[in-house]
Amino acid sequence: MRVYLLLFLVAGAVTFLLTVVAREVALRTGAVAKVRDRDVHAEPIPYMGGLAMLGGLGAAYLVARHMPFLAETQPFVVHDAGIVLAAGALICAVGVLDDIFELDALTKLGGQILAVGVLIWFGIQYTFITWSEGRVFSLDPAQGALLTGLVVVATINAVNFVDGLDGLAAGVVGIGAVSFFLFSYELLRANDLPRAATPALLSAALAGACAGFLVHNWHPARLFMGDSGSMLIGLVLAASAVSLSGQFSSADLTSGADGAKASLLPTLLPVLLPVTILIVPFTDLVLAVVRRTRAGRSPFAPDKLHLHHRLLEIGHSQRRAVLIMWLWAALIGFGSVLASLYTGPLMWSAIGVMVVITLSLTFLLPKVSAPGHPAPDAP
């Protein structure tokens, strides 16, 4: 655990420091978010936060390569992490071009598919699906590649869609990365497997990069991550889940953290976990596509009807709307991890308390503000 904490701190510190450099690069190249009707920021903000996050992830990877626990116990751990970061660098480059030149949607989709192709070419793809009662469905290479492409591309675009308020996307993905780290680490511990694993390495570094970026991205933001950041962190989060399937067989992963076969483990492992962790942006993505196609518009056409916009409409301040969506992400992410690893009334009680707190803060908090007075721009 201390090794992963170190990677978290390294990624966070380097991202924090490089954010200043990325901001200067954005200003010099004209990669600046102009104020539009659908936006909530009141002045132009530089893009390219993804460059700083990529630097933080790269620094954590270089440290991991020199740690015997990761580099020598399981040599494929850092190898697979390097493949994911190479694909991340590719998608980040596409995002940088978009931040500067505003690429069309099909060009960005092509870049996403190319990055996924790098993962699949080097063997980072789903290999099996575990169903209930221990039944296993093995995937042939074509099936695994198709499923990997669908999950990774969907995750990339879900993160891109949710990136609409200061600190929102970085916080949601950071929470998802922490919850997935706990899931993978506890799953390996419960099944007496080596703790050195690519999913844990990537999710710990990703959580650190998001934390380091949030210092500069919290409202009022000094820098946006842009597509260079949203596509990068979406790919890394999804790929960390995919790598769990590739490094361990279905027979290795049979027990929950309490020693029993957890009821939801076959459902969540290994395909649906990234979808579950990112259910908030995925829901926003699906609603946006349905809303726009029903109106006869392109699914990629921007609007101001995302979930975070609706939270602002019911009375939340921008910061509080971000915190509410963080709460929902934490409820679904950590709730899924608890349900997949543990059983019993204590687990369900904890999830129930989380649900009550989240619902109360979402719908009751705006009503306690005096009518006619705007909500304070603070948590």
N, C-alpha and C positions, 0 to 999 in steps of 0.2 A: 504493500500500500504506500509506503514512503517513496518508493521509486516513482509511482504514478503521481503522487503529490508534487514531487520535484518537477516532473514534466509539465504539470499544470502551471506551476509557478514560472517556469522558464518561458512557456508559450505566452502566458499573460504578460510578463515583464517585457519581452521582446516586442510583442504586438503593441503594447502601450507606448514604447519608445519609437517604434517605426511609424506609428500613426501620424506623428508630426511630419515625418519625411513624406509619407503618402499624401498628406494634405498639400504640401508644397508642390509635389509633382502634379497633383490635380489642378492647382491654380495655374501652373505654368503651361499646362496642356489644354486648358479651357474645359476640363471635365467638371463642370459645375451644374448643380441642379437648379434650374431656373424656377421661379415661382409660377405655378399654374393653378387653375381654378380647383382642380381636384386635390391639390396638395394642402398640407396644414402648416408648413413652414412659411414664414413671412419674408424671408430674405434668401438670396442664393447661397447654397451650401456646397462645398466641394465633395466630389465622389472619391472613389478609389481606395476606400478602406480595406478592400479585399487584398491589396498589396501588403498592408501591414499584417493582416491575419495570416496570409501565406508565409510571410517571414517568421511569424511566431510559430506556426506549425513546423516550418523547416528547422528552426532552432531546436525545438523539442525533439524532432527526429534525429538531428545530429547528436544531441546529448544521449538519446536512447541507443544509438549505435555504439557508444563507448561504455555502456552499462552492462556488465556481465550477466546480470539477471535477465535482461532482454536479448542481448546479442549472442550469448553463448548457450543459455539453457534451451532456447528454441530458435535456431537460426532463421527460420522462415518468418518469424514475427516481424523483425525490422525489414526484411525483404518485401513482404506484402505491404507493410506500411509505406515503404518507398514507392511502390507501384501506385498506391492510392494518392500520394502526394504528387507524383508525376501527372496523373490524370487531373488532380486539382490545379496544378500549375497551368495545364492546358486550358481548362475551363475558366480559370482566372484571367488568362490572356484574352480569351474571347470577351469576357466581361469588361476588361480594360478598354478594348476596342469599342464596345458598346457605350461605355461611360464617356468616351471621347466623341465618337461619330454617330451614336444612336443607330445601331444595326437593326434591321427588320427582324420580326419574330422567327421567320423560317431560317435565317442565317444563324441566329442564336440556338435554335433547336438543332441545327446541323452540328454546331460546336458541342452541344451537350451529348449528342449521339456519338461523336468522335471520341469524347472523353470516356464515355461508357465503353466504347470499343477497346480503349487501352486497358481498362480493367479486365474485360472479358478475355482479351488476347493473352494476358499474363495470368489467367486462371482465377481472378477474383470474381466469382459468380456463385449463385446458389447451386447446390448439388443434391439437396434432399429437402423434403417437407415431412415433418412428423405430424401425424394425425392422432386422434384420440385412441386410447387403449393400446398405445405403443406401436401402432401401424405406421409404416414408413413408406413414403412415395419417393422413389429415386428419380432424379431428373437426368435426362440425357443432356449432352452439351448444348444442343439447340434449344431445348426447353429451358435449361438454366440460364442461357444467354438472354432469351426473350424475357423471362421473368425478371432477371437482373436489370435489363434495360428499362422495363416498365417502372419498376420500383424506384430506381435511381433518378430517372428523368422526372417522374412525378414528384419526388421529394425536392429536387432542384427547383422546380417551378412553384411548388407550394411555398417554399421559403421565399422565393422571389415575390410571390403575391402578397405575403404577409408583411413585407418590408415597407410599411407605410407610415409608421410613427417612429420618433426618435427612440432607439433602444429596443424596439419591439422584436425584430427578427433575431438580433444577437441574443436577447434574453430568452426567447422561446427555444432557439437552437441550443443555447448554453444549458438550459434546464433539461432539454432532451438528451444532451450529451452526458450530463451528470447522471441522469436516471439510467441511461443505457450502460454507463460505466458500472454503476452499482449492480445492474442486472447481470452483466457479463462476469464481473468479478465474483459475485456471490454464487452464480451458477457453476463457475469453475471450482470454487472452493467446496461447494456442496457435493460435487461429483469427483473430488480428489484429483483434479487435473491441475497441471502447472498453471500458476497465476500469470505467467508471462504469455500474453496473447495480444494479437493485433487489435481486436476490438477494444480492449481496455486501453491500450496505448493511444489509439486514435481518438477515442472519446475523451480521455483525460486531457490530451493536448488541445482538442477542439474546445472543450469547456474553458480551458485557460485562455485561448485566443479570443473567445467571445467575451470573457470577463475583462481582459485587457482593453479590448476595443470599446466596451461599454463606458469606460471612464470618459472617453471623448464623444461618445454617441448619445449619452443621456441628455434629455431635454434641458436647455437648448443645445442641440448638437453642433459641434464644430466640424464634423465630418460625417458623411454618409458612407456606408459600405458599398453602395452601388451594386450593379450586377456582378462586378468582379468579386464582391464579397458574398452576396446572397447565393450565387451559384456554387461558389467554392464550399461554403459551409454546408449547403444542402448535399453536395456530392460526398463530402467526407463523412457526414452523419450516416447517410444511406450505405456507403461502402463499408463503414465499420460494422454494420449489422450483417452485410453480405459476407464479410470475411469470417464471421463466426461459423457460418455454414461450411465454408471451404476448409477450415482448419481442424474441425472436429466432426466425427461421425455421429450419426443419430444414436448409436449405442452408448456413446460417451456421455450424452446429455439426457439423463433420465430422472434425476431427483431434484426437487426443490430445495430451498435453503433450510427447511425444517425437517429434511430427511424423507419426506413423503413425495409422491408424485403429485405435483401441483396441477390443479384442474385446468388452468388456462395455458400451461406451458406448451402443450402441443399446438395450440392455436397461435400463440404469439411468436414461437420460435420456428424458423428464423425469418419468415417472410413478413409478417404483419407488424413486427415491433417498430420499425421506423415509421410506418403508417400510423400506428397507435400513438407514438410519441408526438407526431406532428399532426394530430387529428384536427387541431384548431386551424392551422393554415390550409390543410387539405379540405376541411369543410368550407372555408372561405373560397378556395379555388373552385370547388364544385358549384357552389352557389353563384359565383361570378360567371362561370361558363354557362350555366342554365339561364341566368338572368339576361346575359347579353345575347345568346342565341335566340331566346324567346322574343327579344326586341328586334331581331333581324340584324344584329351587329356581330362583328367578329368577336370570338371568344377572347382575343387578345386586346380588344379595345378598352382603354382605361375608363374608369368611372369613379364616383365618390360614394359607393354603396358597400364598401367592405365592412367587415365586422367592427374594425376599430373606428370607422366613421360612425357607425350606429351607436357605439358606446359614447362617443362625443355628443351625439344628438340627444341622448337620454340624460345628460347632465354631468358626465365625468369630465374632469380636466384631462389634458393630454397625458400628463404623467400618470394619473390615476387609471386612465384607460389602458396604458401599457402594463401597469401592475396587475390589473384585472385579467388581462390576457395571459400574463405570466402565471397567474394563479390557475387559470384553466389548463394551461400547458402542464403545470406541475401536478394538478389533480389527475389528469389523464395519464401523464408519463409515469409518475411515481405510483399512482394507483394501479396501473397495468403491471408495473414491476412487482408490487406487493402481491397482487392477485396471481401472478405467474410463478412466484417463488414460495409463497406461504399459503397455508390453509387455516381454517378455524375462525371462531367468532371474533377474536382480537383483530385479525386482519380486516374483517368486514366492518368492525366498529371504527377502525382508523380511517377507512375509506369513507364511511358514512359521515364522520366528523369533517373530513376534507370537503365533501360535497356540500354540507350545510354552510360551512364558512364561505366557500366560493360563491354559492348562490346568493347568500346574504349580502356579501360585499358587492356583487354585480348589480343586483336589482333594488336593494334597500338603501344602499349608501347614497345614491343621488337624491333620494326623497328626503333625507335629513337636512339637506341644504335649504336655506330659506328661499322661498319663491322670489324670483326677480333678481337674485344675486348669483353671479357666475360661480361655479365651483373653483376653489383655489387651485392654482397650478402647482400643486404639491401633493405628495402621497397622502 
